[in-house]
Amino acid sequence: MKTKSKDNILKQIFVTRTLGFLDISAKRELFSEISKLFSGDFTIKHTVSYDEEILNISIPYKNWRIEITESDFRPLKFQVSFDSLQDFELIISWKDIFDKILKKIGKPEIEVGRKDFDDHFVIKSNKSDLAKQLISEEIQNYLLKYNVYSISIETDQKSNKTSLISVISRILDDKKSYEDMIILHQLLIDQLYKEKIIK
């Protein structure tokens, strides 16, 4: 393995999973460009003590808004809220030792039938057939290409709202990667609507 590639993997694991510090001010111009490209609203916020900068883009997509945030201490996060049509829960995340142990003791795991995807991600859902339909090949390709840390779709039955929350690698720093992540979330929204999970 090349040293640069090895360093990149180590950086991704450390920064994504430990929420380490990453000076986000260098991404201001990138966030501004992405916001303009997708007709979004770009804001910069700070904590009360001014020790953390938070970048936010709110992007309109059809009837919804995709909220994108990243800060000095928190990874890139996408969040979308919907009105629910049915109770649906889905988690897609990196496989780790804990997941492998659960699999060995008989905890059911959903597989899409694609070896490279099934070997890398663990999928849990209250509706396995629907989950497999939702995770199209195009969505799988984006998840693998950018090594997305986790995607969670959850329905709150009291409020009748479904939320989509994704945590992405913190080492993305180019326009194309951010564009692709927005496209991934647009695809997820379209699939949620198509499968009648949201309205």
C-alpha positions in Angstrom: 0.0 0.0 0.0 1.3 3.5 -0.9 2.2 5.7 2.0 -0.2 8.5 0.9 -3.1 6.1 0.6 -2.3 4.5 4.0 -2.1 8.0 5.6 -5.4 8.9 4.0 -7.2 5.8 5.4 -5.7 6.5 8.9 -6.8 10.1 8.7 -10.3 9.2 7.7 -10.7 6.7 10.4 -9.3 9.0 13.1 -11.1 12.2 12.1 -14.4 10.6 11.2 -14.8 8.3 14.2 -13.2 10.4 16.9 -14.6 13.8 15.8 -11.0 15.2 16.0 -10.3 18.9 15.2 -10.2 20.0 11.6 -10.0 23.7 10.7 -13.1 24.3 8.7 -12.4 27.9 7.7 -10.5 26.6 4.7 -13.8 25.2 3.3 -15.8 28.5 3.4 -15.2 29.2 -0.3 -16.1 25.6 -1.2 -19.4 25.8 0.8 -20.2 29.1 -0.9 -19.7 27.7 -4.4 -21.7 24.6 -3.6 -24.5 26.7 -2.2 -24.7 28.8 -5.3 -24.5 25.8 -7.6 -27.6 24.2 -5.9 -29.5 27.5 -5.2 -29.0 27.1 -1.5 -28.5 29.4 1.5 -25.0 29.5 3.0 -24.4 30.6 6.6 -21.4 30.6 8.9 -22.1 30.3 12.7 -19.9 30.1 15.8 -20.5 28.7 19.2 -21.1 31.2 22.0 -17.5 30.9 23.2 -16.4 31.4 19.5 -14.2 28.3 19.7 -16.0 26.4 16.9 -17.0 27.5 13.4 -20.0 25.8 11.8 -20.7 25.9 8.1 -24.3 25.3 6.9 -26.0 25.0 3.5 -29.7 24.7 3.2 -30.5 23.4 -0.3 -34.1 23.2 -1.8 -34.9 19.9 -3.5 -38.5 19.4 -4.8 -40.7 19.7 -1.7 -37.9 19.4 0.9 -34.7 21.0 2.1 -31.3 19.2 2.4 -29.4 20.7 5.4 -25.7 20.2 5.2 -23.4 21.1 8.2 -19.8 20.7 9.0 -17.7 22.2 11.9 -14.3 22.3 13.4 -15.2 19.4 15.7 -18.0 17.6 13.9 -18.0 15.7 10.6 -19.9 16.5 7.5 -23.6 15.8 8.1 -26.7 15.8 5.9 -30.2 16.0 7.3 -33.6 16.0 5.7 -37.1 15.9 7.4 -40.2 14.5 5.7 -43.9 13.8 6.5 -44.2 10.0 6.9 -46.4 7.6 5.0 -45.3 4.5 6.9 -43.1 3.4 9.8 -39.7 2.7 8.3 -36.3 2.4 9.9 -33.0 1.8 8.2 -29.3 2.0 9.2 -26.4 1.6 6.9 -23.0 1.8 8.5 -19.4 0.6 8.3 -18.9 -2.9 9.4 -16.7 -3.2 12.5 -15.8 -5.9 15.1 -19.1 -5.4 17.0 -21.2 -6.0 13.9 -19.2 -9.2 13.1 -19.8 -10.5 16.6 -23.5 -9.8 16.3 -23.6 -11.7 13.0 -21.9 -14.7 14.6 -24.4 -14.9 17.4 -27.3 -14.9 15.0 -28.3 -11.2 14.8 -30.0 -10.9 11.4 -28.3 -8.7 8.8 -29.7 -7.5 5.4 -27.6 -8.1 2.3 -28.1 -6.6 -1.1 -26.3 -9.4 -2.9 -23.3 -7.4 -4.0 -20.2 -8.7 -2.4 -18.1 -5.5 -2.2 -21.0 -3.6 -0.6 -22.1 -6.4 1.7 -18.6 -6.9 2.9 -18.1 -3.2 3.7 -21.5 -2.1 5.1 -23.9 -3.5 7.7 -27.6 -2.9 7.0 -30.4 -3.1 9.6 -34.1 -2.3 9.0 -37.5 -3.1 10.3 -38.5 -3.8 6.6 -35.8 -5.8 4.9 -37.4 -6.1 1.5 -38.2 -2.4 1.3 -34.6 -1.6 2.5 -33.2 -3.6 -0.4 -35.4 -1.8 -2.9 -34.4 1.5 -1.5 -30.7 1.0 -1.8 -30.4 1.1 -5.6 -27.2 0.2 -7.4 -26.5 3.8 -8.1 -26.8 4.6 -4.4 -24.5 1.7 -3.5 -21.9 3.1 -5.9 -21.9 6.4 -4.2 -21.7 4.9 -0.7 -18.7 2.8 -1.7 -16.9 5.4 -3.7 -17.0 7.9 -0.8 -16.9 5.4 2.0 -19.9 7.1 3.7 -19.7 6.4 7.5 -23.5 6.0 8.2 -27.0 6.7 6.9 -30.0 6.6 9.2 -33.6 6.8 8.3 -36.0 6.8 11.2 -39.8 7.5 11.6 -41.1 9.2 14.7 -44.7 7.9 15.0 -45.8 10.6 17.5 -44.9 13.5 15.1 -45.5 11.4 11.9 -42.1 12.6 10.6 -39.3 10.7 9.0 -35.7 11.9 9.2 -32.8 11.1 7.0 -29.4 11.7 8.7 -26.0 10.9 7.1 -22.5 11.2 8.5 -19.8 11.5 5.8 -16.1 11.3 5.9 -14.4 14.6 7.0 -11.6 14.4 4.5 -13.8 15.4 1.5 -12.4 18.7 0.3 -13.2 19.1 -3.3 -16.2 20.4 -5.2 -17.0 17.2 -7.1 -17.2 15.1 -3.9 -19.7 17.6 -2.3 -21.7 17.7 -5.5 -21.8 13.8 -5.6 -22.9 13.7 -1.9 -25.8 16.1 -2.7 -26.7 13.9 -5.7 -26.6 10.8 -3.5 -29.1 12.5 -1.1 -31.4 13.5 -3.9 -31.4 9.9 -5.1 -32.2 8.7 -1.6 -35.1 11.2 -1.4 -36.4 10.1 -4.7 -36.3 6.5 -3.6 -38.1 7.2 -0.3 -40.8 9.0 -2.3 -41.0 6.3 -4.9 -41.4 3.5 -2.3 -44.1 5.5 -0.6 -42.2 6.0 2.7 -42.5 9.8 2.6 -45.0 12.2 1.2 
